[in-house]
Amino acid sequence: MNPMSICTTPSSSSSSSSSTKAWIFHGVAVGAAVAVAIGAHVYLISADPRTWERAKLASSLDHVVIATDDEKIADCCRGFGADVIMTSESCRNGKKYDIVVNIQGDEPLIEPEIIDGIVKALQAAPDAVFSTAVTSLKPEDALDPNRVKCVVDNRGYAIYFSRGLIPFNKSAKVNPQFPYLLHLGIQSYDSKFLKIYPELTPTPLQLEEDLEQLKVLENGYKMKVIKVNHEAHGVDAPEDVEKIERFMHERNLS
Ligand SMILES: *[C@@H]1O[C@H](CO)[C@@H](O)[C@H](O)[C@H]1NC(C)=O
């Protein structure tokens, strides 16, 4: 399979205002794993075959399904052998899953261990409705607004996400000693929360930063954050695809 055979459509980027992301479909993974022992259904939504391959290796997901609202993407994904459901359908059948995992199309190299990590973190934190992952921020990315930073409390719950550098050193310079955290494009949600989530109206901080996850915090919900080692290759611009291809080639991933 051609590793870059991502199913794309020019108008598929419904969740992103950035047109540069339109050629990679926003991937959403719908997962379920409440009763791990019973093996609840877990659904993955992503139109990227590599994301799909990796998600299938996550032990917390026992069934990986691609969900999309686009018929062309659906056909393409069936083409590489994936089970596909249409998102309208998956919303109606929300009760089938306990946990929903969402892998952003701009972070296609997420390791299966990270998927398992956020699913387990959510299961272990009954007061949280949402879980996500962060990794170390590279100093050169400190002032890049496309790299979203995160600060957490001492129990690993998110305090805030920002496109600006947080925390901000008093000297107004990047502190090379501080372990800044970079947010990765993967989330999992409690399926009950997923029914409420779309109904929540946009919030001021969410709108100001253009960060969807702030809506969760601004409404007072708790979000669990796990720290992982991950070489982040967020795709924010077309040239990033080339970088990812090179990286995958070097690591024999393609
Ligand atoms: C700011 O960064 C410097 C290193 O660049 C560090 O020594 C200092 O503790 C940090 N915090 C404050 C408040 O200056």
The ligand as an SDF file (V2000), in Angstrom:
LIG
                    3D

 14 14  0  0  0  0  0  0  0  0999 V2000
   13.0520   32.2270   34.1050 C   0  0  0  0  0  0  0  0  0  0  0  0
   14.0540   31.5690   33.3600 O   0  0  0  0  0  0  0  0  0  0  0  0
   15.3450   31.5570   33.9630 C   0  0  0  0  0  0  0  0  0  0  0  0
   16.3080   30.8550   33.0270 C   0  0  0  0  0  0  0  0  0  0  0  0
   16.2880   31.4360   31.7660 O   0  0  0  0  0  0  0  0  0  0  0  0
   15.2770   30.8740   35.3050 C   0  0  0  0  0  0  0  0  0  0  0  0
   16.5500   30.9350   35.9230 O   0  0  0  0  0  0  0  0  0  0  0  0
   14.2270   31.5300   36.1900 C   0  0  0  0  0  0  0  0  0  0  0  0
   14.0950   30.7990   37.3800 O   0  0  0  0  0  0  0  0  0  0  0  0
   12.8960   31.5650   35.4590 C   0  0  0  0  0  0  0  0  0  0  0  0
   11.8490   32.1750   36.2850 N   0  0  0  0  0  0  0  0  0  0  0  0
   11.8410   33.4620   36.6620 C   0  0  0  0  0  0  0  0  0  0  0  0
   10.6960   33.8980   37.4980 C   0  0  0  0  0  0  0  0  0  0  0  0
   12.6980   34.2480   36.3320 O   0  0  0  0  0  0  0  0  0  0  0  0
  1  2  1  0
  1 10  1  0
  2  3  1  0
  3  4  1  0
  3  6  1  0
  4  5  1  0
  6  7  1  0
  6  8  1  0
  8  9  1  0
  8 10  1  0
 10 11  1  0
 11 12  1  0
 12 13  1  0
 12 14  2  0
M  END
$$$$
